[in-house]
Amino acid sequence: MSLTRKTLSNAAIGIGVSQDYEGLSVIHKPGCAAAIWQRTPLPEFQHWIDNVDPEHLPKTRMIVAPDKVRDALQKTALMCGTPNCPECGMLVDDISALTMIFADVMKADYIRLRLDAINTNACAKFHIDAVTARMVCTYRGTGTQYGISPDGTEPSRIFTVPSCAPIILRGTAWPEGPKSGLLHRSPPIEGTHETRLLLVLDPVTDPGAERDHTKTTIH
């Protein structure tokens, strides 16, 4: 069962917005700085995820083969005490599907997966990630914010990605030039008592070459 339904919205110039996951491949087109799969979460799922005790939201970091994500996340949810219910199954299935989709778009055999519960101003400064490309999806709380800045300063117009809508962002290692000037940040939430549940996916070419040995590699 899907946790979302499709919808449409506006986005900044240079951002590809699609009604389905196949449209994420627009990230490879010249001049496309980011791609969004525009979705709206099902009300029953959003109500559930918004009311899970933050202490029991699933949290993990791993390097994983895409077809192993579902099993790994099921174990993560169990260890974190995430309520065992249909909505939890929706979350696990959706993250598994997004990992497969992103791996296909990036032609990656492995993915670095980070699932975090955040209640501070993490990465609140506008920036570009030092990766080839990154997928970000906010399941709970305010979504990733982005805007165009020709000189690296804070964008004059800021857009917010909707809940459960994955965005693929080009990083500094993307080979195309000149750079688009698209910057993004995690929204500043410190002091608001908000807890975000954030999924971050990066392509991994060689798991053995990763420097951070604290991560688990799942083949």
C-alpha positions in Angstrom: 0.0 0.0 0.0 1.3 3.4 -0.9 1.7 6.1 1.7 1.1 8.9 -0.8 -1.1 10.2 -3.5 0.0 12.4 -6.4 -0.2 16.2 -6.5 1.2 19.2 -8.3 2.9 22.4 -7.1 5.2 25.2 -8.2 9.0 25.1 -7.9 12.0 27.3 -8.7 13.4 27.6 -12.2 15.8 24.8 -13.0 13.9 22.3 -10.8 12.2 19.4 -12.5 8.8 18.5 -10.9 7.2 15.2 -11.8 4.0 13.4 -11.0 5.7 10.0 -11.0 9.0 8.5 -10.0 10.1 8.1 -13.6 10.4 11.9 -13.9 13.3 11.9 -11.4 15.6 11.0 -14.3 15.3 14.6 -15.4 18.2 15.3 -13.1 20.5 14.1 -15.9 19.2 16.8 -18.3 21.5 19.9 -18.9 20.6 22.8 -16.6 18.4 20.7 -14.2 19.8 21.4 -10.7 17.2 19.2 -8.9 14.3 16.9 -9.4 11.2 16.5 -7.2 8.7 13.7 -7.2 5.6 15.7 -6.1 3.5 13.6 -3.7 1.2 14.1 -0.8 1.1 11.7 2.1 -2.0 9.8 2.9 -3.8 11.4 5.9 -3.7 8.2 8.0 0.0 7.8 7.4 0.8 11.5 8.2 -1.3 11.4 11.4 0.6 8.3 12.5 4.1 9.5 11.8 3.4 12.9 13.3 2.3 11.3 16.6 5.0 8.6 17.0 7.1 9.3 20.1 10.3 10.9 18.8 12.3 8.4 20.9 10.8 5.6 18.9 11.2 7.0 15.4 13.4 4.6 13.3 17.0 5.9 13.1 19.9 4.3 11.3 23.0 4.8 9.1 24.2 2.1 6.7 25.7 1.4 3.4 23.4 -1.1 1.7 22.6 -2.9 -1.5 19.1 -1.6 -2.5 17.4 -4.9 -2.4 18.4 -5.4 1.2 16.9 -2.2 2.5 13.5 -3.6 3.5 14.9 -6.3 5.8 17.4 -3.9 7.3 14.7 -1.3 8.1 12.3 -3.8 9.6 15.1 -4.7 12.0 15.8 -1.0 12.7 12.1 -0.3 13.4 12.1 -3.2 15.9 15.2 -2.1 17.7 14.0 1.5 17.9 10.6 0.5 19.3 8.7 1.9 16.4 5.0 0.8 16.7 4.4 -2.4 14.7 1.4 -1.4 12.5 0.4 -1.0 8.8 1.7 2.6 8.7 5.1 1.4 9.8 5.0 -1.1 7.0 4.2 1.8 4.6 7.2 3.7 5.8 9.6 0.8 5.4 8.2 -0.1 1.9 8.4 3.5 0.8 12.0 4.0 1.9 12.9 0.6 0.2 11.2 1.8 -3.0 13.0 5.2 -2.9 16.3 3.5 -2.5 15.7 1.3 -5.5 14.6 4.2 -7.6 17.6 6.4 -6.6 20.0 3.6 -7.2 18.5 3.1 -10.7 18.7 6.9 -11.5 22.3 7.1 -10.3 23.3 3.6 -11.6 24.7 2.8 -8.2 25.1 -0.7 -6.8 25.2 0.5 -3.2 23.6 3.4 -1.3 24.6 5.3 1.8 21.3 5.5 3.8 20.8 7.8 6.7 17.5 8.0 8.6 17.5 10.6 11.3 15.1 12.2 13.8 16.2 15.8 14.1 15.1 18.5 16.5 17.9 21.0 16.2 19.2 23.4 13.5 21.2 20.8 11.6 22.7 22.1 8.4 20.6 25.3 8.7 23.0 27.3 6.4 22.3 27.2 2.7 24.9 25.0 0.9 25.6 22.5 -1.8 26.5 18.9 -0.7 30.0 17.6 -1.5 28.5 14.6 -3.4 27.6 13.8 -7.0 23.9 13.8 -6.1 21.7 13.2 -3.1 18.1 12.3 -2.5 16.3 13.8 0.5 12.8 13.0 1.7 11.2 14.4 4.9 8.6 12.1 6.3 7.8 14.2 9.4 8.1 17.9 10.0 9.2 20.8 7.7 10.8 19.7 4.4 14.1 20.7 2.9 14.3 24.3 1.8 16.0 25.5 -1.3 16.5 28.6 -3.6 18.7 30.0 -6.3 21.7 32.2 -5.3 24.2 33.4 -7.9 26.8 34.4 -5.3 26.4 31.9 -2.5 24.4 34.2 -0.2 21.0 33.3 1.2 18.5 33.1 -1.6 16.0 35.9 -1.8 13.2 33.5 -2.5 13.0 30.2 -0.5 11.0 27.2 -1.4 10.1 24.3 0.9 9.8 20.7 -0.4 6.5 19.2 0.8 6.3 16.2 3.3 7.0 12.8 1.7 8.1 14.4 -1.6 11.6 13.2 -2.5 14.0 15.6 -4.1 17.3 14.7 -5.9 19.9 17.5 -5.6 23.0 17.8 -7.6 26.2 18.2 -5.5 29.5 19.8 -6.1 30.9 16.6 -7.7 28.3 16.7 -10.5 30.3 17.0 -13.7 28.3 19.6 -15.5 29.2 23.3 -15.5 28.5 26.1 -15.0 26.9 25.4 -11.6 23.2 26.3 -11.2 23.5 28.3 -8.0 20.9 26.1 -6.3 21.4 26.0 -2.6 19.5 24.1 0.1 19.3 23.7 3.9 17.5 21.9 6.7 14.9 24.3 8.0 15.7 26.1 11.3 13.5 24.4 13.9 15.4 24.8 17.2 13.1 26.0 19.9 9.9 25.0 18.1 9.7 21.5 19.7 9.4 20.1 16.2 11.0 16.7 15.3 11.7 15.9 11.7 12.2 12.4 10.3 14.6 12.8 7.4 15.8 10.2 4.9 19.1 11.0 3.0 20.4 8.7 0.2 23.9 9.0 -1.5 25.3 6.8 -4.2 28.3 4.6 -3.3 30.6 3.4 -5.9 33.0 1.3 -3.8 31.8 0.4 -0.2 35.3 -0.8 0.7 36.7 2.6 0.0 34.5 4.4 2.5 36.5 6.1 5.3 33.7 6.0 7.9 34.0 2.5 9.3 31.2 3.2 11.9 28.7 2.5 9.1 27.3 -0.9 8.5 27.7 -2.3 5.0 24.8 -4.7 4.1 25.3 -6.8 0.9 
